[in-house]
Amino acid sequence: MNRTFRDVVAGLALLVGLFCGMMPASAEAEPLYFAVEVWRDGRLVAQPKLLGETGRTLRAERRRPGAATADYRLVLMPRAEGESFLLQLDLLLPEAKGHSELALLHGQQRKLQLGRVPGELEVSLLLMKVDSPEFRALMQLGTDGGKSGTSCSI
C-alpha cells in the first residue's frame, strides 16, 4: 500500500470517529472497513474504500464536477448477526443497477454477479472489523517488523 492510500484511510477513520462521537452511541455498533470493486462489462468502474459501522447505512457516490448524475451510487446496510455480518448492497450506475443481500465473516471477500448475465455487473467486496490485527496488517499501520520502533494507530 502506498502512503497516500494509508493517509486517505487514516483521514476517513478520523472523520468517521469525529462524526460518530457527535452521534448517540449504539451498544452494538461495530466499526467496519469495506473494500469494494465495481466491474461493468469487464471494466473496473469504481474502487471505493469505505469505513462504516453496523446498524448504520453507508452511502458512497462519485460525481464529476458539474455532472447532473453520479458515475455510481453505492449503499451498504450492515448489521451484526452472531459472528457474521448481514449486508444489503444497492448499486446504481447510469446504465445499470443491482441489489444483493449476503452474509460475510470478518476478513471475507466475495464476488457478486448483479447483472442479468455474468460479467455485465460485478462487485467484489471485502469486509473487515476496523482495528483488528488483520485490518492493521492490510493498512500496514503496525511497526515495520520492529525496525523503526514507532507504531501508528487510528
C-alpha positions as CSV (number, residue, x, y, z in Angstrom):
1,M,0.0,0.0,0.0
2,N,1.3,3.4,-0.7
3,R,1.5,6.2,1.8
4,T,-1.2,8.3,0.1
5,F,-3.7,5.4,0.4
6,R,-2.9,5.0,4.1
7,D,-3.3,8.7,4.6
8,V,-6.7,8.7,3.0
9,V,-7.8,5.7,5.1
10,A,-6.5,7.4,8.2
11,G,-8.3,10.6,7.4
12,L,-11.5,8.8,6.7
13,A,-11.1,7.0,10.0
14,L,-10.7,10.3,11.8
15,L,-13.8,11.8,10.2
16,V,-15.8,8.7,11.0
17,G,-14.6,8.9,14.6
18,L,-15.5,12.6,14.9
19,F,-18.9,12.1,13.3
20,C,-19.6,9.0,15.5
21,G,-18.6,11.0,18.6
22,M,-21.3,13.5,17.8
23,M,-24.0,10.9,17.4
24,P,-25.5,8.8,20.2
25,A,-23.6,5.5,20.5
26,S,-25.3,2.2,19.9
27,A,-24.3,-0.6,22.2
28,E,-23.8,-3.0,19.3
29,A,-22.2,-0.7,16.8
30,E,-19.1,-2.4,15.3
31,P,-16.7,-0.3,13.1
32,L,-16.2,-1.9,9.7
33,Y,-14.0,-1.4,6.7
34,F,-15.2,-2.2,3.2
35,A,-13.1,-2.5,0.1
36,V,-15.3,-2.6,-3.0
37,E,-14.6,-3.0,-6.7
38,V,-17.3,-2.5,-9.3
39,W,-16.9,-4.0,-12.7
40,R,-19.1,-3.2,-15.7
41,D,-18.6,-5.4,-18.8
42,G,-15.1,-6.5,-17.6
43,R,-14.0,-2.9,-17.0
44,L,-13.2,-1.5,-13.5
45,V,-15.5,1.5,-13.0
46,A,-15.2,2.1,-9.2
47,Q,-13.0,1.1,-6.3
48,P,-14.1,2.8,-3.1
49,K,-12.6,2.1,0.3
50,L,-15.1,2.9,3.0
51,L,-15.5,3.0,6.8
52,G,-18.8,2.4,8.4
53,E,-20.4,0.6,11.3
54,T,-23.1,-1.9,11.9
55,G,-26.6,-0.6,12.3
56,R,-25.9,2.5,10.1
57,T,-26.5,3.0,6.4
58,L,-23.3,3.8,4.5
59,R,-23.6,5.7,1.2
60,A,-20.9,6.5,-1.3
61,E,-21.2,8.4,-4.5
62,R,-18.8,9.7,-7.2
63,R,-19.9,12.6,-9.3
64,R,-17.8,14.6,-11.6
65,P,-17.9,18.4,-11.0
66,G,-20.9,19.9,-12.7
67,A,-22.4,16.5,-13.7
68,A,-26.1,16.1,-13.3
69,T,-25.9,12.3,-12.5
70,A,-23.4,10.3,-10.4
71,D,-20.9,7.9,-12.0
72,Y,-22.0,5.5,-9.3
73,R,-24.0,5.4,-6.1
74,L,-23.4,2.6,-3.6
75,V,-25.5,2.0,-0.5
76,L,-24.4,-0.6,2.2
77,M,-26.5,-1.5,5.2
78,P,-24.5,-3.8,7.5
79,R,-25.8,-5.4,10.7
80,A,-24.2,-7.9,13.1
81,E,-25.6,-11.4,13.3
82,G,-23.5,-13.5,15.7
83,E,-20.1,-14.0,14.2
84,S,-21.1,-12.8,10.8
85,F,-22.4,-9.6,9.3
86,L,-25.6,-9.4,7.2
87,L,-25.2,-6.8,4.4
88,Q,-27.6,-5.3,2.0
89,L,-25.9,-3.8,-1.0
90,D,-27.5,-1.5,-3.6
91,L,-25.6,-0.2,-6.6
92,L,-26.7,2.3,-9.2
93,L,-24.7,3.2,-12.3
94,P,-26.1,5.4,-15.1
95,E,-26.8,2.3,-17.3
96,A,-27.2,-0.5,-14.7
97,K,-28.3,-1.2,-11.2
98,G,-28.1,-4.2,-8.8
99,H,-29.1,-5.4,-5.4
100,S,-27.8,-8.2,-3.2
101,E,-28.2,-9.4,0.4
102,L,-25.4,-11.5,1.8
103,A,-23.7,-12.7,4.9
104,L,-19.9,-12.1,5.4
105,L,-17.4,-13.0,8.0
106,H,-14.7,-10.7,9.2
107,G,-11.9,-10.8,6.6
108,Q,-14.1,-12.5,4.0
109,Q,-14.1,-11.3,0.3
110,R,-17.0,-12.2,-2.0
111,K,-17.7,-11.6,-5.7
112,L,-21.3,-10.9,-6.7
113,Q,-22.9,-11.0,-10.1
114,L,-25.6,-8.2,-10.1
115,G,-26.3,-8.1,-13.8
116,R,-28.7,-10.0,-16.0
117,V,-25.8,-12.0,-17.5
118,P,-22.4,-13.0,-16.0
119,G,-19.8,-10.2,-16.3
120,E,-22.3,-7.5,-17.0
121,L,-22.2,-6.0,-13.5
122,E,-19.9,-7.5,-10.9
123,V,-19.0,-6.4,-7.4
124,S,-16.1,-7.6,-5.3
125,L,-16.5,-6.9,-1.6
126,L,-14.1,-7.3,1.3
127,L,-15.3,-6.7,4.9
128,M,-13.0,-6.3,7.9
129,K,-13.5,-5.2,11.5
130,V,-11.7,-1.9,12.0
131,D,-8.6,-2.1,14.2
132,S,-8.4,-5.9,14.1
133,P,-5.0,-7.4,13.6
134,E,-6.0,-8.3,10.0
135,F,-7.1,-4.7,9.3
136,R,-3.8,-3.4,10.7
137,A,-1.8,-5.7,8.5
138,L,-3.8,-4.7,5.5
139,M,-3.2,-1.0,6.2
140,Q,0.4,-1.6,7.3
141,L,-0.2,0.6,10.3
142,G,1.9,-1.6,12.8
143,T,5.6,-1.4,13.3
144,D,7.9,-2.2,10.3
145,G,8.7,-5.7,11.7
146,G,10.2,-4.0,14.8
147,K,12.7,-2.0,12.7
148,S,11.5,1.6,13.4
149,G,10.3,1.4,17.0
150,T,7.3,3.6,16.1
151,S,3.8,2.5,15.8
152,C,0.7,4.0,14.2
153,S,-2.9,3.8,15.2
154,I,-6.2,5.0,14.1
